[in-house]
Amino acid sequence: MPPKSILVLGGGLSGLSSAFHLSRRFPTVPITLLEHSNRLGGWVRSERVKVRDNQGHEASILLEGGPRTLRPNGKSVVELVNLLGLHESVITVPKSAPAAKNRFLHIPGTNGLTPLPNSLLSVFTSPIRTVLLGGVLGEPFRARTNWRPAFNHYNDMSFDDFLTYHFGADFARLMGSALAHGIYAADSRLVSVRAAFPSLWDMAGENGTESIVLNTFKRACGFGKSDLKAVAESSAQSYDLGNVEAGLKDASVFSFRDGAEALVQALERELERRQNVTILKSHGIAAISKDTRSGDFVVSDASDVRHLCSHVVSSISLPSLHSVLEFSRSRELNSLGIDHINPPQLPHLVSNPSSSVTVINLIFPPTPGGAIHPDGFGYLVPRKENDTEIGKVNYDSLEDRLLGVVFDSCALSAQDVYPPGTNSNRTFTKLTLMLKGASEANMPSEGDLLALLSKHLVPRAPIPPPVFMRVHLSKDCISTPSVGHLERMAELRKALGGTEKDSFWGGRFEVLGAGVGGVSVPDCIEQGRRLALRWSR
Ligand SMILES: C=Cc1c2[nH]c(c1C)Cc1[nH]c(c(CCC(=O)O)c1C)Cc1[nH]c(c(C)c1CCC(=O)O)Cc1[nH]c(c(C)c1C=C)C2
């Protein structure tokens, strides 16, 4: 049944993308987007600050509190850049730039940074070559019978188990835990390899236990399956990419002159321009029920205003949806009138943990003693050896809490504005530190942060005090797709499906977002795009 009216719950990227793509497919269907806060964009948050040091240097610096860079292979985002006419404000980081090539680890218990190899040759000179080479070269021969990851009925395993099985425990701890920190701010022992790294799983056969090295070799020689590329290419044909994709050919990542939030603002402007879309900010969702006579969903907002619609897209977090459904189910039907029914609970809304991150932006004045960090993307901090506390935050140790540091001015200095004639070596340095956990009671002091950075960066001259520091406590900002996530989401989809007769939801209530179909910006945008395609079939 085509939608008569659509309600989108949540104004983060997934909700905005849903509203945008649905309004393109259904230009005459009324679409209302309800967002509980007074702004759109969720965790995407860009802010410009004016800074001045005691030597009179000035600048307007762009800071990010959430995602900051986008990949050109994220077609759903490139399409939006094209459709929203944002190409003029795109800034790119070339593949040859240090920010694209140089990445580092800070290995707990050591001083300074360890460069990650960026070529085959550099693997052989890397300080962690034993772990890397031993892991990869030993993979096809490793005695698999000695240890097998605990299989569960999901045919899935943690990213840590998967890497340990294939490449050894040291490789899994150093490389895998660092990667899980940088993407999910989560413990790799909790992250599902199938959900989070599907192409890696695919390389290891149906049960994830075939040799990745041998399978890669076989596929390179033209043997074995290699349908992934074909699927990616066939779906890419339907994206409306204009000239934007060609312009990003040599880019490793891109952003916008005014930061990642430019995408949110362009989406908001476009939706406001459309006759059939209404955006209601500061409108939290209190309850959901169904009008049995019309079959419409009835969504009550926090001010008890009722919104009726034939179709609902929920992009709020799964635990928030769980709470709304619990509250809805506890309400007396009498208060709603006899023609309403309350919703059943949905499965698996509270199965995944989520990570909280303290995001600290620091701006340092121009330093005559040289750069305070090496040229590069930044560094990640792997889990320390003998850490048995899976997924715990040790608030007593700043060093234990650090997940990684991004050298923002290396990649994104084009966002910063200087007075004309400013000497290029008189520029400010912006850095972002990411700490595990977000608690007002455990805010690190500026002195502690400087001491930590000095230990990790080992600069030639002492690091000067920052001219600006901003802290964002991002509570439960990234959902962890834990082991079994894909199967659980399939069960959730099944519960939402069915026909009008046998299900409350009747295939007209869609649940999507970062906690369902992937946490990256392209994943969130893609989910809204695919939903619009599905409903228009
Ligand atoms: C608030 C902190 C975030 C951390 N991860 C994400 C956020 C918003 C989400 C995320 N980060 C990355 C990906 C993969 C997407 C991709 O690039 O293909 C996702 C979904 C990778 C990434 N990690 C960091 C950066 C700068 C990037 C590039 C993309 C982006 O700008 O978000 C750095 C970083 N992110 C986190 C930590 C702890 C960290 C440490 C240096 C957590």
The ligand as an SDF file (V2000), in Angstrom:
LIG
                    3D

 42 46  0  0  0  0  0  0  0  0999 V2000
   32.7380   10.7230   18.1980 C   0  0  0  0  0  0  0  0  0  0  0  0
   33.6360    9.8460   17.7950 C   0  0  0  0  0  0  0  0  0  0  0  0
   33.5050    8.8540   16.7150 C   0  0  0  0  0  0  0  0  0  0  0  0
   34.2590    7.6750   16.6690 C   0  0  0  0  0  0  0  0  0  0  0  0
   33.9280    6.9660   15.5730 N   0  0  0  0  0  0  0  0  0  0  0  0
   32.9530    7.5980   14.8970 C   0  0  0  0  0  0  0  0  0  0  0  0
   32.6480    8.8070   15.5930 C   0  0  0  0  0  0  0  0  0  0  0  0
   31.6190    9.7870   15.1740 C   0  0  0  0  0  0  0  0  0  0  0  0
   32.3510    7.0880   13.6780 C   0  0  0  0  0  0  0  0  0  0  0  0
   33.3420    6.5910   12.6930 C   0  0  0  0  0  0  0  0  0  0  0  0
   34.6650    6.8790   12.6380 N   0  0  0  0  0  0  0  0  0  0  0  0
   35.2180    6.2470   11.5630 C   0  0  0  0  0  0  0  0  0  0  0  0
   34.2300    5.4960   10.9280 C   0  0  0  0  0  0  0  0  0  0  0  0
   34.4380    4.6570    9.7000 C   0  0  0  0  0  0  0  0  0  0  0  0
   33.9260    5.3680    8.5150 C   0  0  0  0  0  0  0  0  0  0  0  0
   34.9600    5.5100    7.4690 C   0  0  0  0  0  0  0  0  0  0  0  0
   35.8070    6.4030    7.5460 O   0  0  0  0  0  0  0  0  0  0  0  0
   34.9180    4.6950    6.5620 O   0  0  0  0  0  0  0  0  0  0  0  0
   33.0500    5.7020   11.6280 C   0  0  0  0  0  0  0  0  0  0  0  0
   31.7030    5.1130   11.3380 C   0  0  0  0  0  0  0  0  0  0  0  0
   36.6240    6.3100   11.1500 C   0  0  0  0  0  0  0  0  0  0  0  0
   37.2920    7.4760   11.7720 C   0  0  0  0  0  0  0  0  0  0  0  0
   37.7530    7.4590   13.0440 N   0  0  0  0  0  0  0  0  0  0  0  0
   38.2890    8.6780   13.3430 C   0  0  0  0  0  0  0  0  0  0  0  0
   38.1460    9.5070   12.1970 C   0  0  0  0  0  0  0  0  0  0  0  0
   38.5880   10.9340   12.1050 C   0  0  0  0  0  0  0  0  0  0  0  0
   37.5310    8.7440   11.2180 C   0  0  0  0  0  0  0  0  0  0  0  0
   37.1620    9.1630    9.8370 C   0  0  0  0  0  0  0  0  0  0  0  0
   35.6700    9.3910    9.7710 C   0  0  0  0  0  0  0  0  0  0  0  0
   35.1680   10.4490   10.7350 C   0  0  0  0  0  0  0  0  0  0  0  0
   35.5190   11.6140   10.5910 O   0  0  0  0  0  0  0  0  0  0  0  0
   34.4390   10.0850   11.6920 O   0  0  0  0  0  0  0  0  0  0  0  0
   38.8970    9.0370   14.6330 C   0  0  0  0  0  0  0  0  0  0  0  0
   38.1980    8.4720   15.8120 C   0  0  0  0  0  0  0  0  0  0  0  0
   36.8690    8.2370   15.9160 N   0  0  0  0  0  0  0  0  0  0  0  0
   36.5940    7.6990   17.1340 C   0  0  0  0  0  0  0  0  0  0  0  0
   37.7890    7.5810   17.8560 C   0  0  0  0  0  0  0  0  0  0  0  0
   37.9160    7.0480   19.2350 C   0  0  0  0  0  0  0  0  0  0  0  0
   38.8000    8.0890   17.0360 C   0  0  0  0  0  0  0  0  0  0  0  0
   40.1880    8.1830   17.4240 C   0  0  0  0  0  0  0  0  0  0  0  0
   41.1550    8.7640   16.8130 C   0  0  0  0  0  0  0  0  0  0  0  0
   35.2930    7.2780   17.6130 C   0  0  0  0  0  0  0  0  0  0  0  0
  1  2  2  0
  2  3  1  0
  3  4  2  0
  3  7  1  0
  4  5  1  0
  4 42  1  0
  5  6  1  0
  6  7  2  0
  6  9  1  0
  7  8  1  0
  9 10  1  0
 10 11  1  0
 10 19  2  0
 11 12  1  0
 12 13  2  0
 12 21  1  0
 13 14  1  0
 13 19  1  0
 14 15  1  0
 15 16  1  0
 16 17  2  0
 16 18  1  0
 19 20  1  0
 21 22  1  0
 22 23  1  0
 22 27  2  0
 23 24  1  0
 24 25  2  0
 24 33  1  0
 25 26  1  0
 25 27  1  0
 27 28  1  0
 28 29  1  0
 29 30  1  0
 30 31  2  0
 30 32  1  0
 33 34  1  0
 34 35  1  0
 34 39  2  0
 35 36  1  0
 36 37  2  0
 36 42  1  0
 37 38  1  0
 37 39  1  0
 39 40  1  0
 40 41  2  0
M  END
$$$$
